[in-house]
Amino acid sequence: LWGVPQPFLPTAGKPALTWLYGELVRRRTSVYLVADANSYRRCERWAMETGLPLDRVLNTGAAVGRKDVNFLEALDFIWHAKLKPLAPNTRLFLTDATLIPDPTHWPSLLAPTATSTVHAPASLCELTASGDLAKLGGDVPPMVMTLAGADALAAVDAYLDDPRTGTRYTDLVDFVASRASVRAVGVPKGAGSWRWMKGEVTAGEYLEVWSKFVPGGDVRVGAGTDLRMDAGVVSAKAYARVGLLGNPSDGFFGKTLALLLENFFAETLLVTNPDPYDTSVSIVPNQMCDPLRFASLRMASLACATDGYYGVTRLFLATLRVFWEHCEAEGIKLLRTGFRVVYTTNIPRQVGLAGSSALITSLWKALMQFHGVDSTRIPPAIAANLVLSVERDHLGIAAGYQDRVVQAYGGCVFMDFARPLMETRGYGDYRSIDISLLPPGLWMAYVAQPKESGKVHNDVKARFAAGDEKVTSAMSTFASLAEDGCAALLTKTLSVFAKLMDANFDLRRELYGDAVIGAQNLRLVAIAREHGHCAKFSGSGGCVIGMWRGEGGEDMREARTREMRRVMQREG
């Protein structure tokens, strides 16, 4: 159950969220499910099982943030991406489902009586054309608010357009109540069946009632609600990688500047076997990454169509092999204690954020920690090479150095993959950059449903190997952009850094061509530039990193950034 969002915990034979959805469908309500980056994949799978169209599952892209900020982002997202313009007589039924065990991981069920939905609070409220505002406590559905009337809808619109109104749900209620008349609404039928979605419900309370119904019978959740707190458990994270400048030259003896994002990560836990004489090692499949049980034959087919046939298990098997063989060859003594491997990830798929290498690196770091192997025995540069060998040499997956190096070192790293260094000692010259020097307001945006995943054939690698002058010249320029970017950071000339990011993307587009870059990616960059931002790929495509060019004051930056975000969300 570790990492399973609370609305998806089984209650009376099916997830609590399914009971609520069934009630909304019975009322002929149009439903949207708004997820963040942490819960999106599970929400997507749940929608497949229940028949909710996938275009009704929306991803704000937010990850690991304060819940009040996530609330505001979700409300703004659904409001501007799906609900505007609203008819004056539209009634919206908003509900938020908090999760277990981490309250920052939430999806939101959005359901209007006439059109669509949003997310809301820890109480049941209704805003209507007349009456008084009242909050109903007790055993009620999870955080529900209903909006009706042109005044109430206009008030929500004004609330989202004024960044000074506050980020909490109570701020929204107060703001709307000051501009529109409101009254209370009764508790919907079936409220008792929804209590398991309420944030106050603890893991212990849930297990006391429902543990015997959990598939597989393994209900261990650790001390309190966090498995990481258990004795005998080690945990390690590896984060998503963003290429700031220089890429794609890491596979061409070039230079790159890359950064890790703590919002998106892969996490691996090694849980010591209870029996000290049990030396077995087992990988516990993650139902989202390596599903082995499906609701139906149809679901098995849909899951394969969405996620393919290769999951995390093969990555971990190869990692275990490489780790053991390296330690054996280097005379590094390992414990004989056995363990279970438990893992999760919230890194978006197929958008070039180094998700697979993050999974491998998180297991590698967990293994080092479990066996007491420090960085003097396996230095970060060597660890990065070994992690690369897992995919490249053992699994035949095309991969480069950049992702593994920055994930091994952490933070922001400048990497020089000069040919003499790589061919003599096997690794480059790596230098950590103080993250306080990075431009403020860096942002990232990615495609919710990637249609292009780099499968369009390109011959750049072959042309480089053949000494093509245009390709070798471009790779040299990419490397210079990374060097110049480091200099711009050190001198705090951020406007120069922004121009270098634009130049990096323009050169890549010229070298690879629009067919390889892809229409979705081109549109992401175009939207950013139309709103006063620079932007470039964070990796292989599907995701861009950007920053304000510095033209205009802070108010203009905030307004243009807000407009840009809404356009990107509206277009998916």
ZARO-883003 format. One line per 4 residues: number of its first residue (from 1); their letters; for each residue x, z, y of C-alpha. Coordinates in nm, 3 decimals. Example, Ala and Ser with C-alpha at 12.3 -4.5 7.8 and 13.67 -1.06 7.14 Angstrom:
<atoms>
1 = as = 1.230:0.780:-0.450  1.367:0.714:-0.106
</atoms>
This chain:
<atoms>
1 = lwgv = 0.000:0.000:0.000  0.301:0.020:0.232  0.242:-0.203:0.531  -0.117:-0.296:0.439
5 = pqpf = -0.332:-0.301:0.756  -0.615:-0.049:0.740  -0.901:-0.302:0.761  -0.768:-0.467:0.442
9 = lpta = -0.751:-0.154:0.229  -1.000:-0.188:-0.059  -1.318:0.018:-0.020  -1.601:-0.004:-0.271
13 = gkpa = -1.456:-0.318:-0.427  -1.351:-0.512:-0.118  -1.167:-0.468:0.213  -1.343:-0.261:0.479
17 = ltwl = -1.324:-0.557:0.714  -1.519:-0.770:0.466  -1.814:-0.530:0.485  -1.822:-0.559:0.864
21 = ygel = -1.786:-0.937:0.851  -2.074:-0.960:0.606  -2.297:-0.765:0.843  -2.205:-0.993:1.134
25 = vrrr = -2.273:-1.305:0.929  -2.608:-1.160:0.824  -2.691:-1.131:1.194  -2.589:-1.495:1.242
29 = tsvy = -2.306:-1.395:1.472  -2.023:-1.632:1.555  -1.695:-1.456:1.468  -1.332:-1.484:1.568
33 = lvad = -1.054:-1.274:1.419  -0.768:-1.209:1.661  -0.442:-1.099:1.501  -0.098:-1.019:1.628
37 = ansy = 0.223:-1.145:1.471  0.234:-0.849:1.232  -0.108:-0.902:1.079  -0.161:-1.277:1.118
41 = rrce = -0.065:-1.385:0.767  -0.288:-1.124:0.608  -0.575:-1.217:0.840  -0.522:-1.582:0.750
45 = rwam = -0.535:-1.503:0.377  -0.842:-1.284:0.426  -1.018:-1.566:0.612  -0.951:-1.804:0.323
49 = etgl = -1.107:-1.556:0.081  -1.416:-1.487:0.291  -1.481:-1.843:0.412  -1.407:-1.778:0.780
53 = pldr = -1.271:-2.110:0.914  -0.897:-2.089:0.982  -0.944:-2.218:1.336  -1.134:-1.893:1.399
57 = vlnt = -0.823:-1.686:1.318  -0.619:-1.658:1.636  -0.268:-1.524:1.675  -0.165:-1.367:2.006
61 = gaav = 0.197:-1.382:1.892  0.251:-1.023:2.012  0.458:-0.792:1.796  0.576:-0.431:1.809
65 = grkd = 0.440:-0.322:2.140  0.224:-0.050:2.293  -0.131:-0.068:2.171  -0.277:-0.073:2.522
69 = vnfl = -0.062:-0.374:2.612  -0.160:-0.548:2.288  -0.526:-0.485:2.377  -0.487:-0.653:2.712
73 = eald = -0.300:-0.949:2.559  -0.565:-0.997:2.292  -0.851:-0.980:2.540  -0.681:-1.222:2.778
77 = fiwh = -0.598:-1.458:2.491  -0.947:-1.486:2.342  -1.115:-1.489:2.681  -0.922:-1.782:2.822
81 = aklk = -0.848:-1.968:2.500  -1.198:-1.968:2.352  -1.467:-1.803:2.564  -1.445:-1.958:2.911
85 = plap = -1.666:-2.089:3.054  -1.942:-1.862:2.928  -2.314:-1.913:2.976  -2.470:-1.638:3.193
89 = ntrl = -2.690:-1.522:2.903  -2.403:-1.491:2.654  -2.380:-1.157:2.472  -2.043:-1.058:2.330
93 = fltd = -1.991:-0.805:2.052  -1.631:-0.679:2.067  -1.465:-0.470:1.802  -1.112:-0.357:1.731
97 = atli = -0.983:-0.251:1.391  -0.676:-0.030:1.399  -0.438:-0.030:1.104  -0.261:0.199:0.867
101 = pdpt = 0.012:0.319:0.867  0.152:0.180:1.192  -0.098:0.182:1.482  0.093:-0.091:1.665
105 = hwps = -0.002:-0.338:1.392  -0.362:-0.432:1.460  -0.592:-0.729:1.417  -0.910:-0.749:1.623
109 = llap = -1.247:-0.872:1.509  -1.417:-1.065:1.784  -1.781:-1.147:1.748  -2.040:-1.253:2.009
113 = tats = -2.409:-1.265:1.943  -2.418:-1.614:2.088  -2.074:-1.762:2.129  -1.751:-1.585:2.041
117 = tvha = -1.564:-1.256:2.051  -1.301:-1.019:2.180  -1.133:-0.685:2.109  -1.207:-0.333:2.230
121 = pasl = -1.188:0.048:2.222  -1.220:0.375:2.038  -1.591:0.418:2.110  -1.922:0.235:2.095
125 = celt = -2.044:0.102:2.428  -2.279:-0.158:2.564  -2.270:-0.322:2.902  -2.605:-0.481:2.992
129 = asgd = -2.800:-0.587:3.297  -2.938:-0.240:3.371  -2.903:0.124:3.275  -2.616:0.370:3.247
133 = lakl = -2.282:0.363:3.068  -2.268:0.587:2.760  -2.014:0.632:2.482  -2.137:0.725:2.138
137 = ggdv = -1.911:0.938:1.917  -1.948:1.040:1.557  -1.936:0.819:1.250  -1.971:0.482:1.422
141 = ppmv = -1.826:0.136:1.362  -1.468:0.089:1.473  -1.452:0.056:1.847  -1.732:-0.170:1.958
145 = mtla = -1.843:-0.297:2.298  -2.114:-0.548:2.380  -2.119:-0.747:2.705  -2.426:-0.915:2.848
149 = gada = -2.522:-1.064:3.181  -2.341:-1.278:3.434  -2.218:-0.976:3.634  -2.051:-0.816:3.332
153 = laav = -1.886:-1.142:3.225  -1.762:-1.211:3.578  -1.623:-0.857:3.595  -1.416:-0.911:3.280
157 = dayl = -1.285:-1.235:3.429  -1.181:-1.055:3.748  -1.022:-0.773:3.548  -0.795:-1.014:3.360
161 = ddpr = -0.694:-1.199:3.675  -0.576:-0.881:3.851  -0.260:-0.737:3.687  -0.306:-0.411:3.881
165 = tgtr = -0.627:-0.312:3.700  -0.449:-0.140:3.409  -0.391:-0.221:3.044  -0.606:0.035:2.861
169 = ytdl = -0.955:-0.014:2.727  -1.082:0.266:2.948  -0.948:0.074:3.249  -1.160:-0.223:3.146
173 = vdfv = -1.472:-0.007:3.104  -1.426:0.156:3.445  -1.360:-0.177:3.615  -1.661:-0.353:3.461
177 = asra = -1.888:-0.054:3.521  -1.795:-0.062:3.891  -1.920:-0.420:3.920  -2.207:-0.445:3.673
181 = svra = -2.493:-0.224:3.555  -2.458:-0.087:3.203  -2.648:0.108:2.941  -2.584:0.250:2.593
185 = vgvp = -2.668:0.085:2.263  -2.760:0.242:1.930  -2.532:0.258:1.630  -2.562:-0.057:1.411
189 = kgag = -2.670:-0.025:1.051  -2.406:0.043:0.791  -2.181:0.242:1.023  -2.079:0.474:0.742
193 = swrw = -1.922:0.193:0.540  -1.699:0.109:0.833  -1.549:0.455:0.888  -1.246:0.354:0.683
197 = mkge = -1.142:0.116:0.960  -1.130:0.393:1.220  -0.785:0.486:1.344  -0.837:0.858:1.282
201 = vtag = -0.856:0.807:0.905  -0.525:0.907:0.748  -0.362:0.758:0.442  -0.423:1.085:0.257
205 = eyle = -0.796:1.080:0.334  -0.818:0.721:0.221  -0.632:0.781:-0.105  -0.837:1.090:-0.186
209 = vwsk = -1.145:0.869:-0.213  -1.018:0.523:-0.302  -0.685:0.548:-0.488  -0.841:0.490:-0.829
213 = fvpg = -0.978:0.157:-0.709  -0.646:0.018:-0.581  -0.534:-0.284:-0.792  -0.235:-0.192:-1.005
217 = gdvr = -0.283:0.180:-0.951  0.037:0.229:-0.747  -0.079:0.429:-0.447  0.246:0.588:-0.330
221 = vgag = 0.261:0.597:0.049  0.543:0.841:0.109  0.553:1.152:0.325  0.261:1.139:0.565
225 = tdlr = 0.189:0.770:0.613  0.541:0.630:0.634  0.728:0.544:0.316  1.054:0.530:0.516
229 = mdag = 1.042:0.909:0.554  1.063:0.973:0.179  1.379:1.122:0.033  1.556:0.869:-0.184
233 = vvsa = 1.445:0.573:0.031  1.679:0.364:0.243  1.555:0.100:0.480  1.720:-0.181:0.673
237 = kaya = 1.596:-0.443:0.916  1.723:-0.784:1.020  1.575:-0.957:1.321  1.461:-1.304:1.417
241 = rvgl = 1.727:-1.522:1.580  1.694:-1.715:1.904  1.953:-1.977:1.996  2.007:-1.945:2.370
245 = lgnp = 2.264:-2.221:2.418  2.484:-2.451:2.211  2.259:-2.508:1.913  2.247:-2.721:1.703
249 = sdgf = 2.629:-2.726:1.704  2.691:-2.434:1.465  2.708:-2.675:1.173  2.936:-2.911:1.365
253 = fgkt = 3.239:-2.687:1.445  3.082:-2.612:1.783  2.997:-2.303:1.988  2.669:-2.121:2.025
257 = lall = 2.517:-1.826:2.208  2.243:-1.649:2.013  2.023:-1.343:2.050  1.815:-1.124:1.816
261 = lenf = 1.454:-1.027:1.895  1.350:-0.680:1.784  0.981:-0.776:1.798  1.016:-0.994:1.488
265 = faet = 1.195:-0.868:1.181  1.227:-0.851:0.805  1.248:-0.501:0.658  1.362:-0.403:0.309
269 = llvt = 1.327:-0.061:0.148  1.516:0.050:-0.162  1.317:0.324:-0.336  1.526:0.531:-0.578
273 = npdp = 1.384:0.555:-0.930  1.243:0.904:-0.997  1.437:0.931:-1.323  1.810:0.964:-1.240
277 = ydts = 1.894:0.803:-1.577  1.678:0.499:-1.504  1.925:0.232:-1.387  1.668:-0.047:-1.370
281 = vsiv = 1.622:-0.260:-1.058  1.283:-0.412:-0.985  1.149:-0.626:-0.702  0.796:-0.530:-0.599
285 = pnqm = 0.618:-0.854:-0.499  0.471:-0.860:-0.151  0.118:-1.000:-0.177  0.166:-1.202:0.140
289 = cdpl = 0.509:-1.348:0.056  0.490:-1.371:-0.324  0.123:-1.354:-0.424  0.064:-1.316:-0.797
293 = rfas = -0.302:-1.223:-0.781  -0.571:-1.435:-0.617  -0.940:-1.383:-0.544  -1.024:-1.707:-0.720
297 = lrma = -0.881:-2.033:-0.850  -0.969:-2.186:-0.513  -0.765:-1.915:-0.338  -0.465:-1.984:-0.561
301 = slac = -0.478:-2.349:-0.459  -0.520:-2.269:-0.087  -0.234:-2.019:-0.092  -0.001:-2.278:-0.245
305 = atdg = -0.110:-2.539:0.007  -0.040:-2.298:0.295  0.277:-2.122:0.180  0.426:-2.354:-0.084
309 = yygv = 0.567:-2.251:-0.420  0.884:-2.067:-0.319  0.863:-1.713:-0.194  1.102:-1.426:-0.136
313 = trlf = 1.176:-1.336:-0.498  1.431:-1.610:-0.555  1.607:-1.519:-0.228  1.637:-1.157:-0.340
317 = latl = 1.748:-1.241:-0.694  2.032:-1.455:-0.557  2.122:-1.180:-0.306  2.146:-0.917:-0.579
321 = rvfw = 2.374:-1.148:-0.776  2.604:-1.231:-0.482  2.628:-0.864:-0.378  2.720:-0.743:-0.726
325 = ehce = 2.970:-1.024:-0.791  3.145:-0.968:-0.457  3.170:-0.591:-0.507  3.295:-0.642:-0.863
329 = aegi = 3.562:-0.888:-0.745  3.674:-0.661:-0.459  3.678:-0.342:-0.667  3.399:-0.179:-0.466
333 = kllr = 3.241:0.091:-0.680  2.860:0.096:-0.685  2.615:0.367:-0.789  2.449:0.337:-1.129
337 = tgfr = 2.121:0.465:-0.983  1.828:0.224:-1.014  1.575:0.138:-0.747  1.272:-0.065:-0.650
341 = vvyt = 1.292:-0.327:-0.374  0.998:-0.323:-0.131  0.988:-0.559:0.165  0.784:-0.700:0.449
345 = tnip = 0.831:-0.945:0.735  0.644:-1.046:1.049  0.868:-1.339:1.146  0.651:-1.648:1.203
349 = rqvg = 0.690:-1.920:0.941  0.839:-2.266:0.989  0.922:-2.230:1.358  1.300:-2.196:1.342
353 = lags = 1.346:-1.819:1.383  1.571:-1.763:1.080  1.309:-1.583:0.874  1.467:-1.645:0.533
357 = sali = 1.815:-1.534:0.638  1.659:-1.222:0.796  1.505:-1.130:0.460  1.836:-1.178:0.280
361 = tslw = 2.030:-0.989:0.547  1.785:-0.697:0.541  1.832:-0.662:0.164  2.210:-0.699:0.201
365 = kalm = 2.223:-0.420:0.461  1.996:-0.200:0.248  2.224:-0.251:-0.053  2.532:-0.156:0.148
369 = qfhg = 2.358:0.155:0.279  2.223:0.254:-0.064  2.566:0.227:-0.227  2.759:0.376:0.064
373 = vdst = 2.953:0.057:0.139  3.052:0.048:0.505  3.167:-0.236:0.731  3.535:-0.166:0.662
377 = ripp = 3.477:-0.278:0.301  3.253:-0.572:0.390  3.310:-0.669:0.757  3.022:-0.841:0.941
381 = aiaa = 3.199:-1.181:0.943  3.242:-1.168:0.563  2.887:-1.037:0.512  2.755:-1.334:0.713
385 = nlvl = 2.947:-1.578:0.490  2.816:-1.409:0.175  2.457:-1.417:0.301  2.504:-1.787:0.378
389 = sver = 2.631:-1.847:0.024  2.307:-1.702:-0.116  2.105:-1.992:0.024  2.362:-2.269:0.048
393 = dhlg = 2.563:-2.225:-0.274  2.323:-2.052:-0.511  1.985:-2.194:-0.406  2.088:-2.531:-0.262
397 = iaag = 1.919:-2.467:0.073  2.070:-2.637:0.378  2.183:-2.362:0.615  2.441:-2.285:0.885
401 = yqdr = 2.649:-1.994:1.010  2.480:-1.903:1.339  2.177:-1.718:1.199  2.375:-1.506:0.954
405 = vvqa = 2.647:-1.419:1.203  2.420:-1.289:1.478  2.205:-1.104:1.221  2.519:-0.940:1.079
409 = yggc = 2.659:-0.837:1.420  2.332:-0.766:1.603  2.239:-0.803:1.969  2.370:-1.112:2.151
413 = vfmd = 2.674:-1.296:2.014  2.889:-1.586:2.134  3.021:-1.781:1.834  3.309:-2.028:1.827
417 = farp = 3.316:-2.225:1.501  3.637:-2.413:1.580  3.746:-2.633:1.289  4.097:-2.477:1.255
421 = lmet = 3.945:-2.129:1.222  3.674:-2.233:0.981  3.910:-2.430:0.757  4.187:-2.168:0.747
425 = rgyg = 4.015:-1.829:0.732  3.654:-1.929:0.662  3.490:-1.782:0.972  3.498:-1.833:1.347
429 = dyrs = 3.567:-1.624:1.656  3.268:-1.401:1.727  3.221:-1.202:2.048  2.936:-0.961:2.127
433 = idis = 2.775:-0.999:2.471  2.629:-0.703:2.659  2.252:-0.756:2.642  2.211:-0.603:2.987
437 = llpp = 2.361:-0.928:3.121  2.077:-1.138:2.978  1.826:-1.292:3.220  1.524:-1.067:3.286
441 = glwm = 1.189:-1.209:3.182  1.308:-1.417:2.889  1.004:-1.523:2.688  0.937:-1.698:2.360
445 = ayva = 0.643:-1.914:2.250  0.576:-2.076:1.915  0.325:-2.309:1.753  0.049:-2.121:1.569
449 = qpke = -0.001:-2.388:1.304  0.317:-2.600:1.281  0.245:-2.959:1.187  0.608:-3.068:1.210
453 = sgkv = 0.870:-2.871:1.019  1.181:-3.081:1.061  1.095:-3.310:0.772  1.130:-3.627:0.980
457 = hndv = 1.455:-3.781:0.860  1.751:-3.777:1.095  2.103:-3.900:1.032  2.294:-3.689:1.286
461 = karf = 2.487:-3.493:1.023  2.597:-3.811:0.846  2.693:-3.974:1.175  2.901:-3.670:1.270
465 = aagd = 3.084:-3.679:0.937  3.153:-4.049:0.995  3.302:-3.975:1.338  3.022:-4.135:1.543
469 = ekvt = 3.140:-4.112:1.905  2.795:-4.038:2.052  2.733:-3.751:1.809  3.080:-3.595:1.842
473 = sams = 3.058:-3.619:2.221  2.715:-3.451:2.217  2.840:-3.166:1.997  3.129:-3.112:2.234
477 = tfas = 2.883:-3.095:2.524  2.661:-2.846:2.337  2.967:-2.625:2.289  3.051:-2.649:2.661
481 = laed = 2.695:-2.545:2.750  2.739:-2.228:2.544  3.071:-2.150:2.715  2.927:-2.216:3.060
485 = gcaa = 2.627:-1.997:2.972  2.853:-1.702:2.894  3.028:-1.751:3.227  2.693:-1.764:3.408
489 = lltk = 2.587:-1.436:3.247  2.910:-1.264:3.344  2.878:-1.381:3.706  2.500:-1.316:3.710
493 = tlsv = 2.425:-1.671:3.827  2.094:-1.692:3.644  1.980:-2.012:3.816  2.280:-2.182:3.658
497 = fakl = 2.187:-2.036:3.319  1.836:-2.182:3.353  1.975:-2.528:3.431  2.200:-2.506:3.124
501 = mdan = 1.899:-2.429:2.903  1.718:-2.737:3.035  2.030:-2.948:2.983  2.062:-2.820:2.625
505 = fdlr = 1.711:-2.939:2.537  1.748:-3.272:2.719  2.067:-3.351:2.528  1.908:-3.259:2.198
509 = rely = 1.609:-3.482:2.271  1.838:-3.771:2.363  2.045:-3.728:2.046  1.767:-3.676:1.792
513 = gdav = 1.479:-3.873:1.947  1.115:-3.781:2.005  1.007:-3.853:1.645  1.239:-3.581:1.517
517 = igaq = 1.168:-3.340:1.806  0.792:-3.372:1.744  0.490:-3.392:1.973  0.405:-3.020:1.948
521 = nlrl = 0.755:-2.918:2.051  0.768:-3.165:2.338  0.438:-3.031:2.465  0.562:-2.669:2.457
525 = vaia = 0.861:-2.758:2.674  0.650:-2.974:2.905  0.402:-2.690:2.970  0.688:-2.454:3.054
529 = rehg = 0.848:-2.695:3.297  0.514:-2.771:3.462  0.487:-2.401:3.546  0.833:-2.350:3.694
533 = hcak = 1.016:-2.239:3.379  1.307:-2.382:3.187  1.271:-2.404:2.808  1.458:-2.513:2.498
537 = fsgs = 1.433:-2.481:2.122  1.511:-2.140:1.981  1.619:-2.305:1.657  1.512:-2.606:1.453
541 = ggcv = 1.177:-2.651:1.626  0.828:-2.504:1.654  0.945:-2.229:1.889  1.093:-2.235:2.240
545 = igmw = 1.275:-1.978:2.452  1.242:-1.991:2.828  1.286:-1.819:3.163  1.172:-1.851:3.524
549 = rgeg = 1.393:-2.089:3.724  1.397:-1.849:4.019  1.204:-2.066:4.264  0.961:-1.850:4.464
553 = gedm = 0.898:-1.477:4.475  0.794:-1.227:4.210  0.421:-1.274:4.273  0.456:-1.647:4.217
557 = rear = 0.655:-1.589:3.898  0.387:-1.356:3.757  0.102:-1.591:3.847  0.272:-1.904:3.712
561 = trem = 0.381:-1.724:3.395  0.026:-1.603:3.335  -0.107:-1.957:3.384  0.158:-2.097:3.148
565 = rrvm = 0.073:-1.846:2.876  -0.296:-1.927:2.894  -0.236:-2.301:2.872  -0.011:-2.255:2.569
569 = qreg = -0.264:-2.029:2.399  -0.548:-2.268:2.472  -0.356:-2.555:2.312  -0.251:-2.350:2.010
</atoms>
